C-alpha cells in the first residue's frame, strides 16, 4: 500500500519527532480519526538502510500522511498539542507585499524596512485610538 501511495497520491511529511512515544501517539490519533499515517523510523525502515542510518544519527522519527490529508491532519495534531500551532500560519507573502506597497506610497516610509513600517503604522493607530478614547470619554 505504501508504494501505491508514493506513486499515486504522494506522501507528505507532517512532523519530525524526537521521541518514539510522541510519534506513536500522533499516529494513533490520526488513524483513530480516519487519516492515513505512516511512521518512518529506524524500526519501520529496517530494510531501508539509508533511512535507518539517518534516523539513528539524527534521532528523528518522521510522520507521513497523504498529501490530500496533510493540512487537516496537521491541524488535528496541533489541536491536541502534539505539534506547535504556530506552523499553521501560511507563508504566503501577499499580505506583507501589499502592506509594503501601501506604505511605499508615503514618501517618508519608502526607505524603511517592513519592521519600521509596522512600528510606525502601530504608533499611528495607537495615537488615533487614544484620540478617539479622549473624545468619547472627555
C-alpha positions as CSV (number, residue, x, y, z in Angstrom):
1,X,0.0,0.0,0.0
2,X,2.9,2.4,0.8
3,X,4.3,2.0,-2.8
4,X,0.8,2.8,-4.2
5,X,0.6,5.9,-2.1
6,X,4.0,7.2,-3.1
7,X,3.1,6.8,-6.8
8,X,-0.5,7.9,-6.9
9,X,-1.4,10.3,-4.1
10,X,2.0,11.1,-2.6
11,X,3.1,11.2,0.9
12,X,3.7,14.5,2.8
13,X,5.9,14.9,5.9
14,X,3.8,16.3,8.7
15,X,6.4,16.4,11.5
16,X,9.7,15.0,12.7
17,X,9.5,13.8,16.3
18,X,12.4,13.3,18.7
19,X,10.5,10.6,20.7
20,X,9.1,7.3,19.6
21,X,6.3,7.7,22.1
22,X,5.1,11.0,20.8
23,X,5.3,9.8,17.2
24,X,3.2,6.7,18.1
25,X,0.7,8.9,19.9
26,X,0.4,11.1,16.8
27,X,0.0,8.1,14.5
28,X,-2.7,6.6,16.7
29,X,-4.6,9.9,16.9
30,X,-4.6,10.3,13.2
31,X,-5.6,6.8,12.5
32,X,-8.4,7.0,15.0
33,X,-9.8,10.0,13.1
34,X,-9.6,8.2,9.8
35,X,-6.4,9.7,8.4
36,X,-3.6,7.6,6.9
37,X,-0.4,7.8,9.0
38,X,3.0,6.2,8.5
39,X,6.0,6.5,10.8
40,X,9.3,6.2,9.1
41,X,11.8,5.5,11.9
42,X,14.6,3.0,12.3
43,X,12.2,0.3,13.4
44,X,9.9,0.6,10.4
45,X,12.7,1.1,7.9
46,X,15.0,-1.8,8.9
47,X,15.2,-2.9,5.3
48,X,15.9,0.6,4.0
49,X,19.5,1.0,5.3
50,X,19.9,4.7,4.3
51,X,16.7,5.7,6.2
52,X,17.7,3.6,9.2
53,X,21.2,5.1,9.3
54,X,19.9,8.7,9.1
55,X,17.3,8.1,11.8
56,X,19.9,6.5,14.0
57,X,22.1,9.6,13.7
58,X,19.5,12.3,13.9
59,X,17.1,10.6,16.2
60,X,14.2,11.9,14.1
61,X,11.1,9.9,13.7
62,X,9.1,11.2,10.7
63,X,5.4,11.1,10.4
64,X,3.9,11.0,6.9
65,X,0.3,11.2,5.6
66,X,-1.4,11.6,2.3
67,X,-0.8,14.9,0.6
68,X,-4.6,15.5,0.4
69,X,-4.9,15.0,4.1
70,X,-1.8,16.7,5.3
71,X,-3.3,20.1,6.3
72,X,-6.2,18.6,8.1
73,X,-4.0,16.1,9.9
74,X,-1.6,18.8,11.0
75,X,-4.5,20.9,12.4
76,X,-5.8,17.8,14.3
77,X,-2.3,17.2,15.8
78,X,-2.0,20.9,16.7
79,X,-5.4,20.9,18.4
80,X,-4.1,18.1,20.6
81,X,-0.8,19.9,21.4
82,X,1.3,17.3,19.6
83,X,2.8,19.8,17.1
84,X,3.0,23.6,17.5
85,X,0.1,25.7,16.3
86,X,2.4,28.5,15.0
87,X,3.3,26.5,11.9
88,X,-0.4,26.8,10.8
89,X,0.3,30.4,9.7
90,X,0.6,30.4,6.0
91,X,3.9,31.5,4.5
92,X,2.3,33.5,1.7
93,X,3.8,36.9,1.4
94,X,0.9,38.6,-0.4
95,X,-0.2,40.4,2.7
96,X,3.3,41.7,3.5
97,X,3.9,42.8,0.0
98,X,0.5,44.5,-0.2
99,X,1.3,46.3,3.1
100,X,4.7,47.4,1.8
101,X,3.2,48.6,-1.4
102,X,0.7,50.7,0.6
103,X,3.5,52.1,2.8
104,X,5.7,52.9,-0.2
105,X,3.1,55.5,-1.3
106,X,4.0,57.6,1.8
107,X,7.4,59.2,0.9
108,X,8.9,59.1,4.4
109,X,8.2,55.4,4.8
110,X,9.6,54.3,1.4
111,X,13.2,53.9,2.7
112,X,12.1,52.0,5.9
113,X,12.0,48.2,6.0
114,X,8.8,46.3,6.9
115,X,9.6,46.3,10.6
116,X,9.9,50.1,10.7
117,X,6.8,50.4,8.7
118,X,4.9,48.2,11.1
119,X,6.2,50.2,14.1
120,X,5.1,53.5,12.5
121,X,1.7,52.1,11.5
122,X,1.2,50.8,15.0
123,X,2.2,54.1,16.5
124,X,-0.2,56.0,14.3
125,X,-3.0,53.6,15.1
126,X,-2.3,53.9,18.8
127,X,-2.5,57.7,18.6
128,X,-5.8,57.5,16.7
129,X,-7.3,55.2,19.3
130,X,-6.1,57.4,22.2
131,X,-7.6,60.4,20.4
132,X,-10.9,58.6,19.9
133,X,-11.0,57.5,23.6
134,X,-10.3,61.0,24.8
135,X,-13.1,62.4,22.6
136,X,-15.7,59.8,23.7
137,X,-14.7,59.9,27.4
138,X,-13.7,63.5,27.8
